[in-house]
Amino acid sequence: MRCIKERTRIRNMGQLLEEAICIGNRARIAVACAHDREVLKAVGRARAHGIGFFDLVGDAGTIRSLA
């Protein structure tokens, strides 16, 4: 895996994931609409790869029931 050296458009989630892992910087990330099932799945995948710390923003009851 090689990190992108210059500004290049990231075209899909796989490229974004590769770049985030390569950089290795664990950022704090705010996630809007976190009450959406697909959004929570993406956050789960990112957490599994150690990408960052996530602040979930959305309907708390729905987030808890889906998590």
ZASE-452575 format. One line per field, with one value per residue: residue in one letter; x, y negated, z of N, C-alpha, C, O, CB in turn; residue number from 1. Coordinates in nm, 3 decimals. Glycine has a CB too. Layout:
<lumkes>
aa: (A, ...)
nX: (X, ...)
nY: (Y, ...)
nZ: (Z, ...)
caX: (X, ...)
caY: (Y, ...)
caZ: (Z, ...)
cX: (X, ...)
cY: (Y, ...)
cZ: (Z, ...)
oX: (X, ...)
oY: (Y, ...)
oZ: (Z, ...)
cbX: (X, ...)
cbY: (Y, ...)
cbZ: (Z, ...)
i: (NUM, ...)
</lumkes>
This chain:
<lumkes>
aa: (M, R, C, I, K, E, R, T, R, I, R, N, M, G, Q, L, L, E, E, A, I, C, I, G, N, R, A, R, I, A, V, A, C, A, H, D, R, E, V, L, K, A, V, G, R, A, R, A, H, G, I, G, F, F, D, L, V, G, D, A, G, T, I, R, S, L, A)
nX: (0.084, 0.054, 0.085, -0.103, 0.070, 0.025, -0.240, -0.515, -0.813, -1.026, -1.213, -1.382, -1.506, -1.322, -1.074, -1.060, -1.047, -0.802, -0.622, -0.659, -0.571, -0.306, -0.203, -0.231, -0.307, -0.495, -0.780, -1.033, -1.364, -1.661, -1.980, -2.248, -2.603, -2.600, -2.787, -2.861, -2.862, -2.672, -2.474, -2.384, -2.278, -2.059, -1.908, -1.849, -1.684, -1.470, -1.380, -1.295, -1.065, -0.910, -0.914, -1.008, -1.156, -1.493, -1.764, -2.093, -2.372, -2.708, -3.034, -3.050, -3.179, -3.242, -2.984, -2.874, -3.039, -2.968, -2.699)
nY: (0.117, -0.222, -0.556, -0.837, -1.083, -1.332, -1.571, -1.389, -1.273, -1.091, -0.816, -0.619, -0.425, -0.228, -0.332, -0.556, -0.437, -0.294, -0.510, -0.647, -0.454, -0.432, -0.689, -0.698, -0.866, -0.921, -1.070, -1.287, -1.248, -1.386, -1.256, -1.298, -1.234, -0.987, -0.807, -0.651, -0.331, -0.240, -0.434, -0.388, -0.131, -0.191, -0.349, -0.155, 0.018, -0.155, -0.205, 0.053, 0.068, -0.109, -0.382, -0.630, -0.846, -0.865, -1.091, -1.062, -1.200, -1.256, -1.101, -0.994, -0.775, -0.602, -0.555, -0.412, -0.186, -0.069, -0.025)
nZ: (0.000, -0.081, 0.019, -0.096, -0.262, -0.370, -0.426, -0.496, -0.633, -0.430, -0.498, -0.401, -0.119, -0.050, -0.138, 0.025, 0.277, 0.255, 0.230, 0.472, 0.656, 0.576, 0.629, 0.904, 1.112, 1.390, 1.394, 1.537, 1.456, 1.346, 1.297, 1.103, 1.085, 1.214, 1.295, 1.089, 0.949, 0.756, 0.777, 1.038, 0.999, 0.834, 1.009, 1.200, 1.047, 0.996, 1.259, 1.327, 1.183, 1.314, 1.254, 1.361, 1.615, 1.696, 1.697, 1.733, 1.574, 1.587, 1.610, 1.929, 2.055, 1.839, 1.743, 1.960, 1.957, 1.715, 1.737)
caX: (0.000, 0.133, 0.004, -0.113, 0.168, -0.027, -0.386, -0.579, -0.952, -1.059, -1.337, -1.470, -1.479, -1.201, -0.959, -1.059, -1.001, -0.659, -0.547, -0.667, -0.484, -0.169, -0.164, -0.214, -0.343, -0.626, -0.849, -1.167, -1.451, -1.804, -2.058, -2.387, -2.702, -2.549, -2.899, -2.882, -2.798, -2.554, -2.372, -2.328, -2.194, -1.934, -1.833, -1.799, -1.569, -1.358, -1.329, -1.225, -0.933, -0.839, -0.897, -1.028, -1.251, -1.614, -1.872, -2.214, -2.472, -2.835, -3.134, -2.978, -3.252, -3.223, -2.842, -2.857, -3.107, -2.898, -2.557)
caY: (0.000, -0.344, -0.676, -0.934, -1.189, -1.461, -1.576, -1.300, -1.250, -0.959, -0.788, -0.522, -0.401, -0.149, -0.423, -0.639, -0.351, -0.271, -0.633, -0.675, -0.358, -0.467, -0.811, -0.654, -0.969, -0.894, -1.197, -1.288, -1.267, -1.403, -1.182, -1.344, -1.131, -0.860, -0.718, -0.573, -0.200, -0.232, -0.522, -0.315, -0.023, -0.252, -0.386, -0.030, 0.063, -0.247, -0.178, 0.181, 0.042, -0.204, -0.507, -0.752, -0.852, -0.913, -1.154, -1.035, -1.306, -1.210, -1.060, -0.909, -0.649, -0.519, -0.513, -0.308, -0.063, -0.010, 0.003)
caZ: (0.000, -0.084, 0.045, -0.204, -0.238, -0.416, -0.421, -0.591, -0.594, -0.377, -0.571, -0.337, 0.022, -0.040, -0.149, 0.146, 0.385, 0.234, 0.257, 0.616, 0.724, 0.539, 0.700, 1.041, 1.209, 1.448, 1.410, 1.594, 1.340, 1.374, 1.199, 1.096, 1.049, 1.265, 1.322, 0.968, 0.961, 0.668, 0.835, 1.152, 0.948, 0.788, 1.129, 1.257, 0.967, 1.020, 1.395, 1.325, 1.123, 1.399, 1.182, 1.439, 1.725, 1.630, 1.771, 1.655, 1.583, 1.531, 1.708, 2.024, 2.076, 1.722, 1.741, 2.062, 1.917, 1.601, 1.769)
cX: (0.089, 0.041, 0.005, -0.022, 0.117, -0.179, -0.445, -0.721, -0.970, -1.199, -1.430, -1.425, -1.351, -1.076, -0.948, -1.004, -0.850, -0.576, -0.546, -0.575, -0.338, -0.119, -0.143, -0.248, -0.483, -0.695, -0.981, -1.261, -1.595, -1.882, -2.203, -2.477, -2.659, -2.662, -2.935, -2.801, -2.671, -2.440, -2.305, -2.241, -2.058, -1.847, -1.773, -1.678, -1.448, -1.296, -1.249, -1.084, -0.853, -0.820, -0.914, -1.121, -1.376, -1.713, -1.997, -2.319, -2.599, -2.930, -3.073, -3.047, -3.234, -3.079, -2.820, -2.922, -3.038, -2.757, -2.538)
cY: (-0.124, -0.462, -0.767, -1.051, -1.327, -1.457, -1.493, -1.276, -1.106, -0.928, -0.686, -0.498, -0.320, -0.235, -0.510, -0.560, -0.326, -0.394, -0.665, -0.581, -0.395, -0.589, -0.779, -0.756, -0.943, -1.026, -1.177, -1.329, -1.278, -1.337, -1.227, -1.228, -0.993, -0.763, -0.634, -0.443, -0.191, -0.319, -0.451, -0.199, -0.077, -0.293, -0.262, 0.023, -0.025, -0.224, -0.049, 0.167, -0.061, -0.340, -0.630, -0.733, -0.920, -0.972, -1.139, -1.142, -1.257, -1.175, -0.956, -0.774, -0.553, -0.467, -0.399, -0.176, 0.007, 0.034, 0.140)
cZ: (0.000, -0.064, -0.077, -0.171, -0.279, -0.408, -0.534, -0.542, -0.547, -0.428, -0.504, -0.193, 0.041, -0.046, -0.025, 0.264, 0.374, 0.272, 0.406, 0.694, 0.698, 0.617, 0.848, 1.147, 1.260, 1.482, 1.484, 1.480, 1.386, 1.261, 1.206, 1.050, 1.095, 1.301, 1.200, 0.978, 0.878, 0.720, 0.953, 1.108, 0.903, 0.906, 1.194, 1.181, 0.991, 1.158, 1.399, 1.269, 1.203, 1.338, 1.270, 1.556, 1.670, 1.730, 1.685, 1.682, 1.514, 1.644, 1.802, 2.046, 1.961, 1.714, 1.841, 2.018, 1.799, 1.634, 1.829)
oX: (0.188, -0.067, 0.102, -0.035, 0.164, -0.239, -0.426, -0.744, -0.933, -1.293, -1.544, -1.318, -1.278, -0.983, -0.838, -0.923, -0.779, -0.473, -0.443, -0.508, -0.256, -0.006, -0.049, -0.218, -0.580, -0.670, -1.034, -1.240, -1.646, -1.854, -2.273, -2.430, -2.679, -2.634, -3.028, -2.682, -2.571, -2.323, -2.183, -2.140, -1.954, -1.725, -1.659, -1.581, -1.336, -1.174, -1.147, -0.994, -0.742, -0.721, -0.839, -1.159, -1.365, -1.743, -2.005, -2.351, -2.596, -2.909, -3.046, -2.980, -3.213, -3.056, -2.755, -2.866, -3.048, -2.702, -2.425)
oY: (-0.130, -0.468, -0.772, -1.112, -1.428, -1.352, -1.522, -1.262, -1.011, -1.005, -0.670, -0.544, -0.342, -0.215, -0.535, -0.611, -0.337, -0.383, -0.704, -0.625, -0.389, -0.590, -0.829, -0.734, -0.944, -1.084, -1.066, -1.431, -1.191, -1.360, -1.198, -1.136, -0.894, -0.648, -0.553, -0.446, -0.138, -0.283, -0.454, -0.169, -0.016, -0.273, -0.264, 0.068, 0.025, -0.224, -0.041, 0.244, -0.097, -0.408, -0.726, -0.622, -1.023, -0.912, -1.196, -1.172, -1.221, -1.213, -0.843, -0.671, -0.433, -0.351, -0.300, -0.069, 0.129, 0.121, 0.178)
oZ: (0.073, -0.121, -0.151, -0.065, -0.226, -0.387, -0.652, -0.422, -0.616, -0.404, -0.547, -0.151, 0.138, 0.032, 0.024, 0.341, 0.474, 0.338, 0.461, 0.788, 0.790, 0.665, 0.910, 1.265, 1.184, 1.587, 1.493, 1.415, 1.456, 1.144, 1.304, 0.984, 1.025, 1.335, 1.205, 1.011, 0.926, 0.708, 0.966, 1.173, 0.931, 0.903, 1.239, 1.242, 1.006, 1.172, 1.467, 1.304, 1.165, 1.367, 1.253, 1.591, 1.603, 1.832, 1.576, 1.797, 1.397, 1.759, 1.761, 2.053, 1.983, 1.681, 1.808, 2.039, 1.786, 1.566, 1.860)
cbX: (-0.096, 0.210, 0.057, -0.261, 0.296, 0.020, -0.437, -0.500, -1.048, -1.051, -1.303, -1.472, -1.596, -1.198, -0.972, -1.200, -1.077, -0.631, -0.607, -0.811, -0.512, -0.160, -0.272, -0.077, -0.332, -0.614, -0.874, -1.178, -1.435, -1.843, -2.046, -2.401, -2.725, -2.463, -3.021, -2.841, -2.895, -2.591, -2.435, -2.439, -2.264, -1.963, -1.925, -1.909, -1.604, -1.406, -1.445, -1.305, -0.949, -0.707, -0.995, -1.081, -1.193, -1.679, -1.841, -2.270, -2.420, -2.814, -3.261, -2.964, -3.399, -3.258, -2.748, -2.918, -3.252, -2.894, -2.503)
cbY: (0.000, -0.358, -0.751, -0.981, -1.159, -1.493, -1.722, -1.165, -1.281, -0.954, -0.740, -0.389, -0.328, -0.046, -0.511, -0.691, -0.218, -0.233, -0.750, -0.661, -0.214, -0.494, -0.921, -0.610, -1.111, -0.805, -1.261, -1.388, -1.151, -1.555, -1.028, -1.465, -1.130, -0.885, -0.799, -0.655, -0.090, -0.275, -0.658, -0.265, 0.048, -0.374, -0.461, 0.075, 0.063, -0.393, -0.170, 0.281, -0.006, -0.149, -0.514, -0.860, -0.929, -0.800, -1.307, -0.895, -1.440, -1.089, -1.004, -0.980, -0.677, -0.596, -0.634, -0.354, -0.094, -0.107, -0.100)
cbZ: (0.122, -0.217, 0.169, -0.225, -0.312, -0.561, -0.430, -0.606, -0.712, -0.219, -0.705, -0.416, 0.087, -0.150, -0.275, 0.178, 0.383, 0.088, 0.178, 0.665, 0.676, 0.389, 0.683, 1.060, 1.145, 1.574, 1.274, 1.720, 1.241, 1.388, 1.222, 0.999, 0.897, 1.387, 1.366, 0.842, 0.919, 0.524, 0.880, 1.243, 0.830, 0.699, 1.230, 1.257, 0.816, 1.007, 1.496, 1.242, 0.980, 1.434, 1.069, 1.352, 1.850, 1.553, 1.804, 1.690, 1.519, 1.437, 1.638, 2.156, 2.096, 1.596, 1.776, 2.197, 1.880, 1.489, 1.864)
i: (1, 2, 3, 4, 5, 6, 7, 8, 9, 10, 11, 12, 13, 14, 15, 16, 17, 18, 19, 20, 21, 22, 23, 24, 25, 26, 27, 28, 29, 30, 31, 32, 33, 34, 35, 36, 37, 38, 39, 40, 41, 42, 43, 44, 45, 46, 47, 48, 49, 50, 51, 52, 53, 54, 55, 56, 57, 58, 59, 60, 61, 62, 63, 64, 65, 66, 67)
</lumkes>
